[in-house]
Amino acid sequence: MAAQISKLWHLKQINLFKNLGDDELAELDDLTVMRTAGKNEFIYFPKKT
């Protein structure tokens, strides 16, 4: 349960989601996975086209 509360808190801090209601944030919470990235670990690495 603590991870869900933490993830919701983080989602609410993202300006992109500021206009979402509680129901929409809860749905986003259900659809997303929270992961921990280590030091020097790539979070996003674009593919070359």
Summary of the structure (lengths in Angstrom):
residues: 49
radius of gyration: 13.4
end to end distance: 40.6
largest distance: 40.6
contacts: 69
relative contact order: 0.16
helix: 51%
strand: 0%
